[in-house]
Amino acid sequence: MYFVARPVFWILQEEAGNADDIQTSVDKPTLDEVQSTVRKLRNGRAPGVDGIPAELLKCVIGPVSAALYQLFIKV
C-alpha cells in the first residue's frame, strides 16, 4: 500500500468547498464571549508559539480579555 502525499493547497481547496455547509457567525464578539472562551481554555496543555500557558491567561482574565477583545474588533 502506497501513500501519495497531496499538496496542502489541494487539501485546503477541498475543505473550502465544504465550507458552504458550515454556519459561521460574522458578528463581532462581545467582551463576555471573549472572557468565556478564555475561561474554557484547558489547563495543563502545552502553550502555543507565544509560550503563554492557559493558566496564566486565566489568572489575568480581565486585562487579557480586554486586550483580545480590542484586537478582535479591529480585525
BAPAVO-207994 format. One record per residue: residue number from 1; residue in one letter; y, x, z of N, C-alpha, C, O in turn. Coordinates in Angstrom, 3 decimals. Example, Ala and Ser with C-alpha at 12.3 -4.5 7.8 and 13.67 -1.06 7.14 Angstrom:
RONU   k r      nc2      nc1      nc3     cac2     cac1     cac3      cc2      cc1      cc3      oc2      oc1      oc3
RONU   1 A   -5.690   13.190    7.800   -4.500   12.300    7.800   -3.300   13.200    7.800   -3.319   14.236    8.465
RONU   2 S   -2.250   12.850    7.080   -1.060   13.670    7.140    0.030   12.900    7.870    1.138   13.409    8.039
***
This chain:
RONU   k r      nc2      nc1      nc3     cac2     cac1     cac3      cc2      cc1      cc3      oc2      oc1      oc3
RONU   1 M   -1.165    0.842    0.000    0.000    0.000    0.000    1.243    0.898    0.000    1.354    1.817    0.812
RONU   2 Y    2.147    0.629   -0.894    3.341    1.445   -1.025    4.565    0.642   -0.594    4.663   -0.563   -0.824
RONU   3 F    5.478    1.346    0.030    6.744    0.733    0.422    7.815    1.226   -0.532    8.001    2.431   -0.701
RONU   4 V    8.516    0.296   -1.151    9.590    0.652   -2.064   10.903    0.302   -1.386   11.182   -0.864   -1.108
RONU   5 A   11.698    1.319   -1.126   12.990    1.101   -0.474   13.968    0.496   -1.471   14.106    0.976   -2.596
RONU   6 R   14.635   -0.549   -1.049   15.667   -1.155   -1.881   17.028   -0.693   -1.396   17.226   -0.524   -0.192
RONU   7 P   17.957   -0.486   -2.292   19.304   -0.106   -1.853   19.885   -1.173   -0.929   19.638   -2.367   -1.098
RONU   8 V   20.659   -0.716    0.050   21.271   -1.618    1.030   22.121   -2.676    0.329   22.184   -3.819    0.782
RONU   9 F   22.769   -2.307   -0.762   23.613   -3.243   -1.499   22.836   -4.492   -1.902   23.342   -5.606   -1.771
RONU  10 W   21.620   -4.314   -2.388   20.817   -5.466   -2.806   20.464   -6.346   -1.628   20.489   -7.572   -1.726
RONU  11 I   20.136   -5.721   -0.519   19.792   -6.497    0.681   20.998   -7.295    1.142   20.871   -8.472    1.479
RONU  12 L   22.170   -6.667    1.160   23.381   -7.370    1.579   23.723   -8.502    0.622   24.197   -9.557    1.045
RONU  13 Q   23.486   -8.286   -0.662   23.743   -9.332   -1.650   22.837  -10.539   -1.396   23.285  -11.682   -1.487
RONU  14 E   21.577  -10.287   -1.081   20.648  -11.374   -0.792   21.078  -12.137    0.446   21.033  -13.367    0.462
RONU  15 E   21.499  -11.415    1.494   21.953  -12.056    2.724   23.217  -12.879    2.467   23.368  -13.972    3.013
RONU  16 A   24.114  -12.363    1.645   25.343  -13.087    1.325   25.020  -14.372    0.579   25.712  -15.377    0.747
RONU  17 G   23.992  -14.351   -0.232   23.580  -15.555   -0.951   23.108  -16.641   -0.013   23.232  -17.826   -0.323
RONU  18 N   22.562  -16.252    1.139   22.102  -17.219    2.133   23.213  -17.683    3.059   22.984  -18.564    3.887
RONU  19 A   24.399  -17.125    2.947   25.495  -17.427    3.859   26.004  -18.859    3.716   26.658  -19.362    4.630
RONU  20 D   25.727  -19.525    2.609   26.206  -20.888    2.418   25.594  -21.849    3.434   26.179  -22.889    3.737
RONU  21 D   24.433  -21.509    3.955   23.737  -22.383    4.895   24.256  -22.245    6.321   23.931  -23.070    7.175
RONU  22 I   25.043  -21.235    6.591   25.485  -20.949    7.957   26.830  -21.612    8.220   27.752  -21.513    7.411
RONU  23 Q   26.932  -22.285    9.355   28.189  -22.895    9.788   28.925  -21.878   10.664   28.471  -21.575   11.767
RONU  24 T   30.033  -21.358   10.196   30.787  -20.365   10.938   32.192  -20.880   11.191   32.873  -21.341   10.275
RONU  25 S   32.614  -20.796   12.437   33.964  -21.210   12.789   34.958  -20.165   12.304   34.737  -18.966   12.471
RONU  26 V   36.036  -20.616   11.712   37.076  -19.701   11.262   38.313  -19.811   12.142   39.337  -19.191   11.857
RONU  27 D   38.223  -20.599   13.211   39.332  -20.728   14.146   39.472  -19.456   14.967   38.494  -18.750   15.211
RONU  28 K   40.692  -19.174   15.387   40.900  -18.019   16.256   40.266  -18.316   17.608   40.324  -19.450   18.085
RONU  29 P   39.664  -17.311   18.226   39.035  -17.550   19.526   40.091  -17.775   20.606   41.222  -17.298   20.501
RONU  30 T   39.705  -18.497   21.623   40.588  -18.674   22.770   40.311  -17.549   23.760   39.287  -16.872   23.675
RONU  31 L   41.231  -17.358   24.696   41.028  -16.343   25.724   39.792  -16.674   26.557   39.055  -15.772   26.956
RONU  32 D   39.562  -17.957   26.820   38.367  -18.367   27.574   37.086  -18.005   26.829   36.109  -17.587   27.451
RONU  33 E   37.076  -18.160   25.510   35.894  -17.799   24.720   35.627  -16.300   24.769   34.476  -15.871   24.846
RONU  34 V   36.690  -15.510   24.726   36.533  -14.055   24.793   35.981  -13.665   26.166   35.065  -12.848   26.257
RONU  35 Q   36.538  -14.249   27.235   36.059  -13.944   28.586   34.600  -14.362   28.754   33.806  -13.638   29.354
RONU  36 S   34.259  -15.507   28.232   32.879  -15.994   28.326   31.923  -15.055   27.610   30.822  -14.802   28.098
RONU  37 T   32.326  -14.543   26.474   31.480  -13.631   25.707   31.308  -12.301   26.435   30.212  -11.740   26.445
RONU  38 V   32.369  -11.796   27.038   32.261  -10.548   27.804   31.314  -10.753   28.981   30.508   -9.872   29.282
RONU  39 R   31.398  -11.895   29.648   30.509  -12.171   30.786   29.037  -12.227   30.357   28.150  -11.922   31.155
RONU  40 K   28.774  -12.610   29.112   27.402  -12.743   28.620   26.786  -11.417   28.187   25.595  -11.366   27.880
RONU  41 L   27.576  -10.342   28.158   27.022   -9.041   27.784   25.928   -8.664   28.766   26.059   -8.891   29.969
RONU  42 R   24.856   -8.092   28.255   23.706   -7.768   29.095   23.888   -6.410   29.776   24.248   -5.425   29.132
RONU  43 N   23.638   -6.374   31.066   23.712   -5.134   31.836   22.512   -4.255   31.538   21.461   -4.736   31.115
RONU  44 G   22.683   -2.954   31.766   21.567   -2.029   31.625   21.231   -1.633   30.203   20.240   -0.942   29.966
RONU  45 R   22.034   -2.059   29.268   21.784   -1.713   27.868   22.585   -0.470   27.507   23.587   -0.157   28.149
RONU  46 A   22.139    0.228   26.483   22.862    1.411   26.028   24.214    0.988   25.460   24.301   -0.001   24.733
RONU  47 P   25.261    1.729   25.788   26.579    1.395   25.232   26.619    1.671   23.736   25.782    2.393   23.196
RONU  48 G   27.595    1.089   23.093   27.761    1.301   21.658   28.405    2.646   21.382   28.434    3.519   22.250
RONU  49 V   28.920    2.812   20.178   29.512    4.085   19.782   30.743    4.435   20.606   31.123    5.603   20.686
RONU  50 D   31.374    3.429   21.223   32.555    3.697   22.050   32.179    4.267   23.412   33.037    4.799   24.116
RONU  51 G   30.902    4.161   23.795   30.438    4.712   25.060   30.786    3.880   26.281   30.611    4.340   27.409
RONU  52 I   31.273    2.667   26.079   31.681    1.814   27.207   30.544    0.862   27.549   30.188    0.005   26.740
RONU  53 P   29.965    1.004   28.750   28.875    0.103   29.133   29.388   -1.294   29.477   30.541   -1.465   29.874
RONU  54 A   28.525   -2.276   29.321   28.888   -3.666   29.597   29.357   -3.846   31.033   30.262   -4.639   31.294
RONU  55 E   28.749   -3.117   31.967   29.112   -3.245   33.374   30.585   -2.900   33.613   31.252   -3.543   34.423
RONU  56 L   31.084   -1.890   32.912   32.489   -1.508   33.062   33.407   -2.586   32.496   34.432   -2.909   33.097
RONU  57 L   33.045   -3.139   31.348   33.854   -4.201   30.755   33.935   -5.407   31.685   34.980   -6.048   31.794
RONU  58 K   32.821   -5.711   32.353   32.788   -6.858   33.261   33.595   -6.607   34.532   34.135   -7.545   35.117
RONU  59 C   33.682   -5.343   34.966   34.446   -5.023   36.178   35.946   -5.263   35.988   36.655   -5.582   36.943
RONU  60 V   36.408   -5.112   34.792   37.835   -5.301   34.492   37.987   -6.378   33.425   38.687   -6.193   32.430
RONU  61 I   37.321   -7.501   33.649   37.245   -8.546   32.621   38.614   -9.101   32.227   38.823   -9.443   31.063
RONU  62 G   39.537   -9.195   33.165   40.865   -9.733   32.845   41.593   -8.902   31.801   41.915   -9.409   30.727
RONU  63 P   41.858   -7.627   32.100   42.561   -6.794   31.119   41.775   -6.580   29.822   42.355   -6.554   28.736
RONU  64 V   40.459   -6.429   29.941   39.632   -6.228   28.742   39.694   -7.451   27.843   39.890   -7.330   26.633
RONU  65 S   39.526   -8.630   28.432   39.553   -9.865   27.643   40.912  -10.082   26.997   40.997  -10.510   25.846
RONU  66 A   41.967   -9.786   27.735   43.317   -9.956   27.180   43.539   -9.017   25.997   44.111   -9.418   24.982
RONU  67 A   43.087   -7.766   26.126   43.257   -6.804   25.032   42.423   -7.203   23.820   42.904   -7.153   22.688
RONU  68 L   41.167   -7.600   24.058   40.316   -8.035   22.942   40.880   -9.286   22.281   40.858   -9.406   21.056
RONU  69 Y   41.376  -10.199   23.072   41.966  -11.433   22.538   43.133  -11.099   21.605   43.224  -11.636   20.501
RONU  70 Q   44.014  -10.219   22.050   45.166   -9.827   21.222   44.690   -9.179   19.915   45.265   -9.414   18.852
RONU  71 L   43.655   -8.379   20.006   43.105   -7.743   18.811   42.517   -8.784   17.859   42.758   -8.733   16.652
RONU  72 F   41.742   -9.730   18.405   41.070  -10.731   17.572   42.057  -11.653   16.877   41.831  -12.024   15.725
RONU  73 I   43.143  -12.034   17.535   44.068  -12.965   16.882   44.905  -12.279   15.792   45.489  -12.947   14.939
RONU  74 K   44.958  -10.946   15.829   45.670  -10.211   14.788   44.839  -10.021   13.533   45.381   -9.821   12.446
RONU  75 V   43.528  -10.082   13.683   42.627   -9.824   12.544   42.490  -11.051   11.688   41.775  -11.028   10.686
***
